Amino acid sequence: MLENLPRIDLLDGPTPFQRLRRLEAETGHGALWAKRDDVAALGLGGNKLRSLEYWVAEAGQRGCDMLVVAGAPESNQCRLTAAAAARLGLECLILHGGNPPESAVGNLMLNRLLGAEIRFLGPVDEDERGRRARTAVEELTAAGRRPYLVGDPVVGALGYARAAGELARQARSAGVALRHVVLPGSMGPTEAGFLYGCALLDLDLTVHLVSVEYQADELQARIAGIVAGLERRAGLPAGDWQRRMTIHMDQLGPGYGRPTPESVAAVATCARLEGFFLEHTYTAKTFAGLLALLDSGAIPAGEPACFLHTGGVPALFGQVADQPGLVAAAR
């Protein structure tokens, strides 16, 4: 089973499964919960820690002495890679697309505090950024280093295959017959891993993916490719995993990383009712999607539902610095 696959513990135990009582009162829905992957102890938390447990284990098996990761300056994956490297005593090289900002805030500031080496690549697209990362790994290897390139989606997805079981155990312990889970629809490892885990455990769930980046056909294709990779790697078929998945496109708005009135309002609603925070690229649109599903009755009032908070809150500070009107709009 998945327990036999190499993993290094970075979470220090399960993340909280929290009742959202004030949101229940506000929406009239009687059973709402949040799975708080935003409050893991290492690096201010977030979903990529679950992926990193498997990425760094693979790096260890290969005898690597440094982690290389690429992403935008606000990337949560870069921050958590730097945090994992710091805990494990590894060097970390971060390759950012774009040019250095005038001031370092949010994740970029944290990356520097964590001791990562940071290089800016200029205005490159995602494909070129990935190519440059692979080139950096080749150059480091030629110089005698042993780098590991973080980001393989199938290896990373193992973290949320495991998380599905963790959430199921917490719900059972709380006496909750969980029926719905709502999470962001984006690059695919979190979504594919969670769906794969649900299929292996035969959980009676509807997994609502609120797209924050891709159109439905591309998102579905990404997830399907990763699930196929998980089946090969783990040697465990997932069967009809797609029957649990529902993709929602109504929160994407003008596109990736661009707030909508609904997502801005969701940030304020979550903070004022439950006292925790969302950021504007992933979790705000997902929480807005949860509210819309409750309002429409797509998640019926009698069926317990869980918002899977994938973290990324430090990015909020950089987002507000770039768009000061977000705070005013939330009032």
C-alpha distance (Angstrom), angle and dihedral (degrees) to the residues before:
residue distance angle dihedral
M1 . . .
L2 3.80 . .
E3 3.81 90.7 .
N4 3.82 88.9 72.4
L5 3.81 94.6 59.0
P6 3.84 116.9 98.7
R7 3.82 112.8 -92.7
I8 3.79 136.0 162.2
D9 3.81 114.3 -149.4
L10 3.81 111.3 -119.4
L11 3.82 99.0 153.1
D12 3.82 99.3 63.6
G13 3.79 91.7 -143.4
P14 3.81 137.7 -27.9
T15 3.79 120.0 -33.7
P16 3.83 116.5 -120.2
F17 3.80 124.9 -77.4
Q18 3.80 100.9 -152.0
R19 3.80 131.8 -169.1
L20 3.83 113.7 -129.9
R21 3.78 98.8 -148.6
R22 3.80 98.9 161.5
L23 3.78 91.2 48.8
E24 3.79 87.9 50.5
A25 3.79 89.9 54.9
E26 3.82 92.1 46.1
T27 3.81 95.0 49.6
G28 3.79 100.6 32.5
H29 3.80 90.2 -123.6
G30 3.78 112.4 133.9
A31 3.81 104.1 -151.8
L32 3.81 119.2 39.6
W33 3.79 126.0 152.1
A34 3.79 140.1 172.8
K35 3.78 127.3 -144.3
R36 3.80 99.9 -145.7
D37 3.79 107.1 -147.9
D38 3.80 86.0 151.3
V39 3.81 91.8 76.4
A40 3.79 103.3 56.4
A41 3.78 110.1 137.0
L42 3.80 100.2 -120.1
G43 3.80 120.1 81.3
L44 3.84 95.3 -16.5
G45 3.78 91.5 -60.8
G46 3.78 136.4 -100.7
N47 3.78 142.5 153.6
K48 3.81 95.7 -77.8
L49 3.80 90.2 70.6
R50 3.79 88.6 71.7
S51 3.81 89.9 52.8
L52 3.79 91.9 44.5
E53 3.81 90.8 57.3
Y54 3.81 86.7 68.8
W55 3.82 98.2 33.5
V56 3.81 93.5 54.4
A57 3.80 91.1 43.9
E58 3.79 88.6 56.3
A59 3.81 89.6 46.4
G60 3.80 89.0 53.2
Q61 3.80 92.4 50.1
R62 3.81 88.5 54.1
G63 3.80 92.9 49.0
C64 3.80 93.6 -117.5
D65 3.80 120.4 172.5
M66 3.80 100.0 -166.2
L67 3.81 141.1 32.2
V68 3.80 122.7 -132.8
V69 3.78 120.1 -163.1
A70 3.80 134.8 169.9
G71 3.80 130.6 -155.6
A72 3.77 147.4 115.6
P73 3.83 118.0 -59.3
E74 3.82 89.8 -100.5
S75 3.83 93.0 49.4
N76 3.78 114.3 140.6
Q77 3.79 90.4 -162.2
C78 3.80 89.7 59.7
R79 3.82 92.1 49.7
L80 3.78 93.9 49.6
T81 3.80 92.8 44.4
A82 3.81 88.1 54.9
A83 3.82 89.8 48.5
A84 3.81 92.7 49.2
A85 3.80 90.5 48.2
A86 3.80 90.5 51.2
R87 3.81 92.4 51.0
L88 3.80 93.1 47.4
G89 3.79 96.8 42.8
L90 3.80 95.2 -114.3
E91 3.77 128.6 136.4
C92 3.79 117.2 -113.8
L93 3.80 129.8 -151.4
I94 3.81 116.7 -167.5
L95 3.81 120.5 -165.1
H96 3.80 112.4 -161.0
G97 3.76 125.8 -166.9
G98 3.80 114.5 -131.6
N99 3.78 132.2 29.6
P100 3.82 128.0 -57.5
P101 3.82 110.9 -82.9
E102 3.78 121.5 -126.0
S103 3.79 90.7 -110.9
A104 3.80 132.7 20.4
V105 3.80 113.0 -125.2
G106 3.78 135.6 154.6
N107 3.79 116.1 2.1
L108 3.80 94.6 -3.3
M109 3.79 91.0 59.0
L110 3.81 90.9 47.4
N111 3.81 92.1 49.7
R112 3.79 89.4 57.3
L113 3.78 92.3 47.8
L114 3.80 88.8 51.8
G115 3.80 89.9 57.6
A116 3.80 99.7 -113.8
E117 3.79 121.5 154.8
I118 3.80 107.2 -121.1
R119 3.80 126.7 -157.9
F120 3.79 125.3 -178.3
L121 3.79 116.1 -144.8
G122 3.78 99.8 -166.1
P123 3.82 124.7 -121.3
V124 3.82 100.4 -23.6
D125 3.79 128.1 150.2
E126 3.79 123.9 -119.7
D127 3.81 94.7 -93.6
E128 3.81 93.3 50.4
R129 3.80 90.7 46.0
G130 3.79 89.2 55.1
R131 3.80 91.8 47.9
R132 3.80 91.0 50.9
A133 3.80 90.1 50.1
R134 3.81 91.4 53.6
T135 3.80 89.7 47.8
A136 3.82 90.2 51.9
V137 3.81 89.9 52.4
E138 3.81 90.6 50.6
E139 3.81 91.6 49.6
L140 3.79 93.0 47.9
T141 3.80 91.1 48.9
A142 3.79 90.9 50.7
A143 3.81 88.5 52.1
G144 3.80 90.9 56.2
R145 3.80 100.0 -97.7
R146 3.81 124.7 127.6
P147 3.83 105.1 -136.4
Y148 3.79 127.2 178.0
L149 3.80 118.7 -152.1
V150 3.79 108.7 -138.8
G151 3.78 118.7 -143.2
D152 3.82 114.6 64.0
P153 3.83 99.9 153.0
V154 3.80 97.4 -148.1
V155 3.81 94.1 50.3
G156 3.81 89.8 44.6
A157 3.80 92.6 49.6
L158 3.81 90.7 62.7
G159 3.80 87.6 76.4
Y160 3.79 93.6 65.8
A161 3.79 94.0 40.1
R162 3.80 83.5 62.4
A163 3.82 91.7 42.7
A164 3.81 91.1 59.4
G165 3.79 88.8 64.2
E166 3.80 92.4 45.6
L167 3.80 91.6 53.4
A168 3.81 92.2 45.6
R169 3.82 91.1 53.1
Q170 3.80 92.3 48.4
A171 3.79 92.4 49.5
R172 3.81 91.9 49.7
S173 3.79 90.7 48.0
A174 3.81 89.6 52.6
G175 3.81 91.6 47.9
V176 3.81 91.6 -114.6
A177 3.80 120.8 145.5
L178 3.80 92.6 -153.7
R179 3.82 113.7 -154.1
H180 3.82 106.0 167.9
V181 3.80 135.2 39.7
V182 3.81 121.4 -175.0
L183 3.80 120.7 -160.4
P184 3.82 139.4 153.6
G185 3.79 120.7 -79.9
S186 3.79 108.2 -142.2
M187 3.83 136.6 111.3
G188 3.79 93.8 -1.1
P189 3.83 113.6 -123.2
T190 3.82 95.6 97.5
E191 3.79 92.9 44.4
A192 3.81 96.3 42.0
G193 3.79 92.9 45.8
F194 3.79 93.4 49.7
L195 3.80 93.1 47.4
Y196 3.80 90.8 47.2
G197 3.79 91.3 50.7
C198 3.80 91.6 48.4
A199 3.80 89.9 51.4
L200 3.81 93.6 49.4
L201 3.80 90.1 50.8
D202 3.82 93.0 39.8
L203 3.79 91.3 -130.1
D204 3.80 116.5 -175.4
L205 3.81 94.9 -128.6
T206 3.76 140.0 130.3
V207 3.81 107.9 -141.5
H208 3.79 109.1 -152.4
L209 3.80 112.7 -157.5
V210 3.80 112.8 -162.8
S211 3.79 105.2 -158.0
V212 3.80 113.6 -131.2
E213 3.80 97.5 166.0
Y214 3.82 120.5 13.7
Q215 3.76 139.6 44.8
A216 3.78 114.1 -102.3
D217 3.81 97.5 -101.8
E218 3.82 93.5 51.9
L219 3.80 92.9 44.6
Q220 3.79 90.9 50.1
A221 3.82 91.8 48.1
R222 3.81 91.7 50.4
I223 3.79 92.1 50.7
A224 3.81 93.1 45.7
G225 3.81 91.5 52.5
I226 3.80 92.3 50.9
V227 3.82 93.2 46.3
A228 3.82 89.1 52.4
G229 3.80 88.4 52.1
L230 3.80 91.1 49.5
E231 3.78 91.0 52.2
R232 3.80 90.3 53.6
R233 3.80 95.2 44.2
A234 3.80 97.4 45.1
G235 3.80 95.7 33.7
L236 3.78 89.9 -132.4
P237 3.83 121.7 119.2
A238 3.79 116.2 -136.4
G239 3.80 97.6 -153.3
D240 3.80 115.9 -160.0
W241 3.81 95.1 -5.0
Q242 3.83 92.9 152.4
R243 3.80 93.4 69.2
R244 3.80 89.1 76.0
M245 3.81 94.7 52.8
T246 3.79 126.9 93.2
I247 3.82 119.5 174.8
H248 3.80 119.5 -152.6
M249 3.81 120.3 -161.9
D250 3.80 100.5 178.3
Q251 3.83 97.0 96.1
L252 3.82 100.3 50.1
G253 3.80 92.7 90.2
P254 3.82 114.8 168.5
G255 3.80 91.7 -8.9
Y256 3.77 148.3 -85.6
G257 3.78 115.8 -9.6
R258 3.80 93.3 2.7
P259 3.82 113.1 118.4
T260 3.78 123.1 -132.0
P261 3.83 128.3 -153.8
E262 3.81 87.5 -106.4
S263 3.81 94.2 52.1
V264 3.80 93.1 46.3
A265 3.80 89.1 51.1
A266 3.81 89.9 47.8
V267 3.81 91.4 57.7
A268 3.80 90.0 54.8
T269 3.82 94.0 43.3
C270 3.78 93.2 51.8
A271 3.80 93.8 46.5
R272 3.81 96.3 45.4
L273 3.78 97.4 42.9
E274 3.80 103.3 34.8
G275 3.81 105.6 16.0
F276 3.80 99.7 -124.2
F277 3.78 131.6 106.6
L278 3.78 139.9 -117.3
E279 3.80 130.5 -165.0
H280 3.79 124.5 -133.9
T281 3.82 103.8 -116.6
Y282 3.81 104.2 55.0
T283 3.78 118.6 -3.4
A284 3.82 100.6 39.7
K285 3.80 92.6 57.3
T286 3.80 89.9 44.3
F287 3.79 92.6 51.8
A288 3.82 89.0 46.9
G289 3.79 86.4 53.1
L290 3.81 90.4 52.8
L291 3.81 90.7 52.0
A292 3.81 90.9 49.2
L293 3.82 91.9 49.7
L294 3.80 90.4 50.8
D295 3.78 92.5 47.0
S296 3.80 94.0 49.3
G297 3.80 94.1 45.9
A298 3.82 91.8 -119.1
I299 3.79 83.2 127.1
P300 3.82 100.7 43.6
A301 3.79 118.1 -136.6
G302 3.81 93.2 -115.2
E303 3.80 97.1 52.7
P304 3.83 118.4 87.0
A305 3.80 113.9 -121.8
C306 3.81 134.9 -170.8
F307 3.80 130.4 -154.2
L308 3.80 107.9 -147.4
H309 3.80 104.1 -144.5
T310 3.81 105.1 -153.5
G311 3.82 93.8 -171.6
G312 3.77 126.6 -137.6
V313 3.79 93.9 146.6
P314 3.86 95.4 146.0
A315 3.81 87.5 66.7
L316 3.82 87.7 66.5
F317 3.80 91.4 75.5
G318 3.79 93.5 55.9
Q319 3.80 91.1 44.1
V320 3.79 92.1 54.0
A321 3.81 90.9 45.8
D322 3.82 89.3 54.5
Q323 3.82 94.4 42.5
P324 3.83 109.7 27.1
G325 3.79 90.7 176.2
L326 3.80 90.6 72.6
V327 3.79 91.9 79.2
A328 3.80 93.4 47.3
A329 3.81 90.7 47.2
A330 3.79 90.8 55.3
R331 3.81 93.9 57.7
